[in-house]
Amino acid sequence: MTVEEKESNKFYKNDSEFYLTVREGIAAIAITEDLNKKPKIFVIHRICKISPNLYFTFLTISKRSVIEVSNKNFENNILTAQEPATINSLKTNLHVKEILGDYYVVRGSNYNFPGEALDFWELTYVDDGKLITKIEGEEFELNPQEIIFYAPGQEHTQRTTTTCSYLTIVFEMDIDKEDANILKNRIFKASQRDVDYLTRFNKASNNYNHFTPMILNSLVQVLVVSLLTNLNETPSNKPIMTKMQQKYDNELLGEIALYIQENIYSQINVEDICYHFSISRSTIQTLFIKNLNVSPKQYISDLKFAKAKQMIKDSTYSISEIARICGFSSIHYFSRVFKEKYGVTPTSYAKSIS
């Protein structure tokens, strides 16, 4: 018997027992003792014996199936059930097709994005600080570990009143209208699991290889499904552990430290660094205090004097040449600050080691 239906209310009734097995595809049998009751459905994965006086029908799970039966005496005994037996295929109406862009940024307290409306889905996850966004005239305030979606065509703005770090992902997605309406104009509180998805996304995005697009698409898709299915779940009181901010801090701090090292022999200052990395003064101040317990200005100064001290030890240049090479405005300033820092003048230090 060839079976091509995934739903049927046409049931057979057998007067005698018979045997069956599947020869092609994946098939199931729906069985009941009463056509007014919902049948039970079993996948056929071995030779089965069907007892007499049962109502049954065959359904295919694959595109089509071929079932071998020991006899077909039941084929002329067909009845109609009130409700059909149905195979619910594991198909999804939600599919993330492509990641079009993603970026993790730190904004100062006066950032103001005037607005745009994209033809794609966009999500923003606040890692730290506060982000205020307006969607089609309605204002939302996002706090740490909160997510908001912008649907295709939705006009939205963003602004900050505090330093704020957040991840934005732009993507193309097939989704049914009902689920899309749930995502729109709503703030989602991320669970620890959701934060883990985003952290893995951020890590994968920064370590690109052949499989990266599949990984990124899958992580966004499972995140969207997680948010939709746990919509009414009571948020946990446990603190959310996020590695995203620290990873960003470590990478940015490393890049800034390298930039300072490469430009230490110039009159580099904090404003130069802010301009080069497109960050605010308050952001770099927080970054250095939090991770190094020193201000960026002090960090530059300490490095300059460490370089100058080493050059004095090397005895290659005069004190005035060292002051000029290290980018100090004058030898008098260099000598005064050197003494404040080390307790001796540069000249006295040079004599002490000669």
C-alpha positions in Angstrom: 0.0 0.0 0.0 1.4 3.4 -1.0 0.6 6.1 1.6 0.9 9.9 0.8 -1.5 11.4 3.4 -0.3 13.1 6.6 -4.0 13.6 7.7 -7.0 11.3 7.3 -10.4 10.7 8.7 -11.0 7.5 6.6 -10.5 4.5 8.9 -10.4 0.9 8.2 -11.9 -1.9 10.4 -10.4 -5.4 10.3 -12.3 -8.5 11.1 -9.2 -10.6 11.5 -5.7 -10.1 12.6 -3.0 -9.2 10.1 0.7 -8.1 10.0 2.4 -5.1 8.5 5.8 -3.5 8.0 7.2 -0.5 6.3 9.2 -1.1 3.1 9.8 2.5 2.0 9.9 5.8 3.8 8.7 6.5 7.4 5.1 5.6 8.2 2.7 5.6 11.2 -0.5 3.9 12.1 -3.4 5.7 13.9 -5.5 3.2 16.0 -8.7 3.5 18.1 -11.4 1.2 19.5 -14.0 4.0 19.2 -14.2 6.4 16.2 -15.6 9.1 18.6 -12.4 9.1 20.5 -9.0 10.5 19.5 -6.8 7.8 18.0 -3.3 7.0 19.2 -0.6 7.3 16.7 2.4 5.0 16.5 5.5 5.1 14.3 5.9 1.7 12.5 9.5 0.6 13.0 9.2 -3.2 13.0 6.8 -5.9 12.0 3.5 -5.3 13.8 0.5 -7.5 14.4 -2.9 -5.7 14.3 -5.6 -7.4 16.4 -9.2 -7.8 15.1 -11.9 -5.2 15.5 -9.8 -2.1 15.7 -10.2 1.1 13.6 -7.0 2.2 12.0 -5.5 4.3 9.2 -2.0 4.8 7.8 -0.2 8.1 7.6 3.2 9.0 6.1 5.8 11.0 8.0 8.2 11.2 5.0 7.0 12.5 1.7 5.5 9.1 0.8 5.6 5.6 2.3 5.1 2.0 1.2 3.6 -0.4 3.7 3.5 -4.2 3.2 0.4 -5.9 4.7 -0.2 -9.6 5.1 -3.7 -9.2 3.6 -6.0 -6.5 2.3 -9.3 -7.8 3.6 -9.9 -4.6 5.5 -9.8 -2.3 2.4 -13.6 -2.6 1.7 -14.5 -1.8 5.3 -14.0 2.0 5.4 -15.6 4.3 8.0 -15.4 8.1 8.6 -14.1 9.4 12.0 -15.4 12.7 13.5 -11.9 14.0 13.8 -9.0 13.2 11.4 -5.8 11.6 12.6 -2.9 14.0 11.8 0.9 13.9 11.7 2.2 17.2 13.0 5.4 17.7 11.0 8.4 19.3 12.7 8.4 22.3 10.5 9.2 25.9 11.6 7.5 29.1 10.6 10.5 31.0 11.9 13.8 31.1 10.1 16.7 33.5 10.3 18.0 33.6 6.8 21.0 36.0 7.0 22.9 38.1 9.4 23.5 41.5 7.7 25.6 43.1 10.4 26.4 43.3 14.1 28.3 45.6 16.3 29.1 46.1 20.0 29.6 49.7 21.0 30.0 51.9 24.0 28.3 55.3 23.9 28.8 58.3 26.1 26.1 60.0 28.1 25.1 62.4 25.3 24.8 60.0 22.3 21.8 60.8 20.1 20.9 58.7 17.0 18.2 60.7 15.0 16.6 57.6 13.6 16.1 55.2 10.7 13.8 52.5 9.3 15.5 49.5 7.9 14.0 46.8 5.6 15.2 44.1 8.0 14.9 43.0 11.5 17.1 44.5 14.1 17.6 43.7 17.8 19.5 45.7 20.4 20.7 44.1 23.7 21.8 46.5 26.5 24.9 45.0 28.2 25.5 47.9 30.6 24.0 51.4 31.3 20.7 52.7 29.9 19.4 53.2 26.4 16.3 55.2 25.5 14.7 54.3 22.2 11.6 55.6 20.5 9.7 53.4 18.1 7.0 55.0 15.9 6.5 57.7 18.6 6.4 55.4 21.6 9.4 55.6 24.0 11.1 52.7 25.7 13.8 52.6 28.3 16.2 49.7 28.2 18.2 48.7 31.2 21.0 46.0 31.5 20.1 42.6 30.1 17.1 43.9 28.2 16.4 43.4 24.5 14.2 45.2 22.0 13.4 44.3 18.4 12.8 46.7 15.5 10.7 45.2 12.8 11.2 45.9 9.1 10.0 49.4 8.3 9.8 50.5 11.9 11.1 54.1 12.4 13.3 54.2 15.6 15.7 56.5 17.4 18.2 55.9 20.2 19.8 58.1 22.8 21.7 57.8 26.1 21.8 59.8 29.3 24.5 57.6 30.8 27.4 55.6 29.4 25.9 52.7 27.7 27.3 49.5 26.0 25.1 47.5 23.8 25.0 44.9 21.0 23.0 45.4 17.8 22.3 42.7 15.3 20.7 43.3 11.9 19.2 40.2 10.2 16.7 38.9 7.7 14.1 36.5 9.1 11.0 34.7 7.9 8.4 34.7 10.7 4.6 34.5 10.8 2.5 37.6 11.5 1.4 36.5 14.9 4.9 35.9 16.2 6.2 39.1 14.6 3.5 41.1 16.4 4.7 39.6 19.7 8.3 40.7 19.1 7.3 44.3 18.2 7.1 47.2 20.6 8.1 45.1 23.7 11.0 45.0 26.0 12.3 41.4 26.7 14.3 40.6 29.9 17.1 38.3 28.9 17.6 35.1 30.9 21.1 33.7 31.7 20.5 31.3 28.8 19.7 34.2 26.4 22.8 36.2 27.5 24.9 33.0 26.9 23.5 32.9 23.3 24.5 36.5 22.7 27.9 36.1 24.3 28.5 33.1 22.0 27.3 35.1 19.0 29.7 38.0 19.9 32.6 35.5 20.2 31.8 33.7 16.9 31.4 37.0 15.1 34.9 38.0 16.1 36.4 34.6 15.1 35.2 34.2 11.5 35.6 30.9 9.6 33.7 28.8 7.1 31.0 27.9 9.6 30.5 31.3 11.2 27.4 32.3 9.1 25.6 29.1 10.1 26.5 29.5 13.8 25.4 33.2 13.9 22.1 32.4 12.1 21.4 29.5 14.5 22.2 31.5 17.6 19.9 34.4 16.6 17.1 31.9 15.7 17.3 30.0 19.0 17.4 33.3 20.9 14.2 34.5 19.2 12.5 31.2 19.9 13.7 31.3 23.5 12.2 34.8 24.0 8.9 33.9 22.4 8.5 30.6 24.3 9.5 32.0 27.7 7.5 35.2 27.4 5.4 34.6 30.5 8.3 33.0 32.5 9.0 34.7 35.9 12.5 36.3 35.7 15.1 34.8 38.0 16.5 36.9 40.8 20.0 35.5 40.2 22.4 38.1 38.9 23.2 37.7 35.2 26.8 36.9 34.5 27.9 38.6 31.2 31.3 38.2 29.7 30.5 40.6 26.8 31.5 43.8 28.5 34.7 42.5 29.9 35.7 41.0 26.6 35.0 44.3 24.9 37.0 46.1 27.7 39.9 43.8 27.3 40.1 44.1 23.5 39.6 47.9 23.6 42.1 48.4 26.4 44.7 46.3 24.6 44.3 48.3 21.4 44.6 51.6 23.3 47.6 50.4 25.2 49.3 49.4 21.9 48.4 52.8 20.4 49.9 54.6 23.4 53.1 52.4 23.2 53.5 53.2 19.5 53.0 56.9 20.0 54.7 57.4 23.3 57.5 59.5 21.8 55.0 62.1 20.7 52.9 64.6 22.6 50.1 62.1 22.8 47.2 63.0 25.1 43.8 61.6 26.1 42.0 63.7 23.4 44.1 62.1 20.7 43.1 58.6 21.9 39.4 59.6 22.1 39.5 60.9 18.5 41.4 57.8 17.2 39.0 55.3 18.8 35.8 57.4 18.5 35.0 57.1 22.2 34.2 59.8 24.8 36.6 61.0 27.5 34.3 59.5 30.2 34.4 56.1 28.4 38.2 55.9 28.4 38.4 57.3 31.9 36.0 54.5 33.1 37.8 51.9 31.1 41.2 52.6 32.7 40.0 53.2 36.3 37.9 50.0 36.3 40.6 47.7 34.7 43.9 49.3 35.7 43.0 51.5 38.7 44.7 54.5 37.0 43.5 57.3 34.8 44.6 57.3 31.1 46.5 60.6 31.6 48.4 59.0 34.5 49.0 55.8 32.4 50.5 57.9 29.6 52.7 59.9 32.0 53.9 56.8 33.9 54.9 55.1 30.6 56.7 58.3 29.3 58.7 58.5 32.5 59.5 54.8 32.5 60.8 55.2 28.9 62.8 58.3 29.9 64.3 56.6 32.9 65.4 53.7 30.7 67.0 56.1 28.2 68.9 57.8 31.0 70.2 54.4 32.1 71.3 53.7 28.5 73.3 57.0 28.5 72.6 57.4 24.7 71.1 60.9 24.9 71.4 64.0 27.0 68.7 64.9 29.5 67.4 67.7 27.2 67.3 65.3 24.2 65.4 62.7 26.3 62.9 65.3 27.3 62.3 66.2 23.7 62.2 62.6 22.4 59.6 61.6 25.0 57.4 64.5 24.0 57.7 66.7 27.0 57.0 70.4 26.4 60.2 71.6 28.1 63.2 70.2 30.0 62.1 72.3 33.0 58.7 70.6 33.2 60.4 67.2 32.6 62.9 67.7 35.4 60.3 69.0 37.9 57.9 66.1 37.4 60.7 63.6 37.3 61.9 64.8 40.7 58.3 64.7 42.1 58.0 61.1 40.8 61.3 59.6 41.7 62.7 62.0 44.4 65.7 63.0 42.4 66.3 65.2 39.3 67.1 63.5 36.0 70.7 64.8 36.2 71.2 63.4 39.7 69.7 60.1 38.7 72.1 59.9 35.7 75.1 60.6 38.0 73.9 57.9 40.5 74.0 55.1 38.0 77.1 56.3 36.0 
